[in-house]
Amino acid sequence: MMYMKRDLPLKKLAILIILPLIISTSTTSITHLTKADSEIIYYAKTIKYPTPNVPEPVLNDGIFNITVELSSTTTWSNATVYNETHQITATLINARYDDENKVWQLSFDLPKGFSEGAYGINLAYNGGTIQQPRCLWIMPQWPKTLKILAGGDVKPEGLPYYWEMMKEANLINPDVILNLGDLVNVPTTATEWKRFLEPHMQFKDPMYVIPGNHEYSGVGKSQIYEDIIGPINWTATVGNFLFVGCLLYTSPSPRDS
């Protein structure tokens, strides 16, 4: 596992494409738990976007969007945006049910008063609340430069280094963190996810994650990753910066060769 810190200068459009190297190796609150291990939280099972691993960039006094998979009869209320020191209500301004994809598309008006950083949301509806931590990247204005901390290839053998990376990241406070995949060795093993998520969810800064080949249980089989972490491919626009996260590998997957 390695990590680095880099300043990116302002350009008309800065594009960061994250392509991991693939190598061949053999209450009313909603939480989604496996039968095998009730301590694993499926962060992207109900709230599809944003997630703690693909947050939504939003300005103070801006609008943020949420995609939620719940019944078409759901009635929505406002959302509470929070971190360790702040808690402010965001007003629901639009709620539309997508019949084709069976999801809700929600939009909220974010008030002023937030310092820059990662925030969670408590989403209120007629059945209770849904909590999603570290899923908004709030900024007073779009940045001209970015301080990026990047690392990957955690897996069980790299966990001591990941714990240390988390502690150092929370001290040096980068603008954003990139995790380049290979979070676990075997995605069907519940204990590996439990051990990974313990330090992973203690990072305090915005973080974007992409999968490695180890997050696939077979060719094209990434549902466990998608339910726990979030989408395989994503983009995020941060002012003049465009982040593109995707996984490229040959077919069949090296894991099956």
ZALUM-180897 format. One line per 3 residues: number of its first residue (from 1); their letters; for each residue x, y, z of C-alpha. Coordinates in steps of 0.2 Angstrom, whole numbers. Layout:
BEGIN
NUM = a = X/Y/Z  ...
END
This chain:
BEGIN
1 = mmy = 0/0/0  7/17/-4  0/35/-3
4 = mkr = 5/52/-10  0/70/-8  0/81/-23
7 = dlp = -6/99/-27  -16/100/-44  -15/118/-52
10 = lkk = -30/126/-59  -34/123/-77  -48/125/-89
13 = lai = -53/107/-86  -43/95/-75  -47/77/-78
16 = lii = -41/64/-66  -44/46/-72  -41/32/-59
19 = lpl = -36/16/-67  -30/3/-55  -17/-10/-61
22 = iis = -25/-27/-63  -14/-42/-58  -18/-60/-58
25 = tst = -19/-67/-41  -27/-82/-34  -178/12/80
28 = tsi = -184/17/64  -167/20/57  -163/9/42
31 = thl = -147/-1/41  -144/-16/30  -136/-31/38
34 = tka = -131/-48/31  -137/-63/40  -119/-70/40
37 = dse = -113/-54/49  -125/-42/57  -111/-29/60
40 = iiy = -108/-26/41  -118/-10/35  -123/-9/17
43 = yak = -120/9/14  -126/9/-4  -141/-3/-3
46 = tik = -154/10/0  -146/27/-3  -138/23/-20
49 = ypt = -130/40/-21  -121/49/-13  -112/37/-2
52 = pnv = -97/38/10  -86/32/-4  -94/43/-18
55 = pep = -99/59/-10  -108/73/-19  -98/90/-20
58 = vln = -109/105/-16  -107/123/-12  -114/132/3
61 = dgi = -131/138/-1  -131/126/-16  -142/111/-21
64 = fni = -138/93/-18  -146/77/-24  -150/60/-17
67 = tve = -155/44/-26  -165/32/-14  -172/15/-17
70 = lss = -188/14/-7  -207/11/-11  -215/23/-23
73 = ttt = -228/27/-9  -214/34/2  -217/52/8
76 = wsn = -202/63/11  -198/76/23  -182/87/25
79 = atv = -164/81/28  -152/85/42  -134/88/37
82 = yne = -122/85/51  -104/83/56  -95/82/73
85 = thq = -99/101/77  -113/106/65  -131/101/62
88 = ita = -142/111/50  -158/106/41  -158/106/22
91 = tli = -175/109/14  -183/97/2  -187/106/-15
94 = nar = -190/91/-27  -195/73/-25  -198/62/-41
97 = ydd = -200/43/-42  -192/35/-57  -203/21/-62
100 = enk = -190/13/-74  -176/12/-61  -188/10/-46
103 = vwq = -178/24/-36  -182/41/-29  -173/57/-35
106 = lsf = -173/69/-22  -166/87/-22  -162/98/-6
109 = dlp = -158/116/-4  -142/117/7  -142/133/18
112 = kgf = -126/143/22  -116/141/37  -105/126/34
115 = seg = -86/125/34  -77/115/21  -77/96/24
118 = ayg = -86/80/24  -104/79/31  -117/65/33
121 = inl = -136/66/31  -151/60/41  -165/58/28
124 = ayn = -182/59/36  -198/50/28  -214/43/33
127 = ggt = -206/27/39  -192/34/50  -175/40/45
130 = iqq = -160/34/34  -143/39/40  -129/41/27
133 = prc = -112/46/34  -98/56/25  -108/58/9
136 = lwi = -107/77/6  -92/86/1  -97/104/6
139 = mpq = -86/119/1  -88/138/2  -82/140/-16
142 = wpk = -75/129/-29  -56/126/-26  -42/132/-37
145 = tlk = -30/119/-31  -33/102/-23  -22/93/-10
148 = ila = -25/74/-14  -20/59/-3  -21/43/-13
151 = ggd = -18/25/-8  -24/7/-11  -21/-12/-11
154 = vkp = -27/-13/7  -33/-31/9  -31/-39/26
157 = egl = -12/-39/25  -12/-20/22  -23/-16/36
160 = pyy = -10/-10/49  -4/3/36  -22/8/32
163 = wem = -25/12/50  -9/22/50  -15/31/34
166 = mke = -32/35/43  -23/43/58  -11/53/47
169 = anl = -25/59/35  -36/65/50  -20/75/56
172 = inp = -15/83/39  -32/86/33  -31/84/14
175 = dvi = -45/91/3  -50/74/-4  -44/56/-2
178 = lnl = -43/43/-16  -44/24/-12  -38/15/-28
181 = gdl = -46/-2/-24  -42/-20/-18  -51/-17/-2
184 = vnv = -52/-35/3  -45/-52/-4  -61/-61/-5
187 = ptt = -77/-51/-6  -89/-65/-1  -80/-66/16
190 = ate = -89/-55/29  -75/-54/41  -64/-45/28
193 = wkr = -77/-32/25  -79/-29/44  -61/-27/47
196 = fle = -59/-15/32  -74/-4/37  -68/-1/54
199 = phm = -53/10/50  -61/15/33  -76/24/41
202 = qfk = -65/34/53  -58/45/39  -65/62/42
205 = dpm = -61/70/25  -71/67/8  -66/51/0
208 = yvi = -69/43/-17  -66/24/-19  -65/13/-34
211 = pgn = -64/-6/-34  -50/-17/-39  -51/-35/-46
214 = hey = -52/-42/-28  -69/-34/-26  -76/-46/-40
217 = sgv = -82/-63/-34  -82/-68/-53  -83/-61/-70
220 = gks = -94/-46/-69  -100/-50/-51  -98/-35/-41
223 = qiy = -115/-34/-32  -107/-36/-14  -96/-21/-17
226 = edi = -110/-11/-25  -121/-14/-10  -108/-10/3
229 = igp = -97/3/-5  -106/10/-20  -106/12/-39
232 = inw = -92/4/-49  -90/19/-61  -93/37/-57
235 = tat = -89/55/-60  -88/70/-49  -86/88/-54
238 = vgn = -78/100/-42  -77/117/-50  -65/115/-64
241 = flf = -59/98/-59  -67/82/-66  -64/66/-57
244 = vgc = -68/50/-67  -67/34/-57  -68/17/-67
247 = lly = -61/0/-67  -54/-7/-83  -49/-26/-85
250 = tsp = -49/-39/-98  -62/-52/-101  -62/-65/-93
253 = spr = -56/-57/-77  -38/-61/-71  -46/-68/-56
256 = ds = -53/-83/-66  -38/-87/-76
END
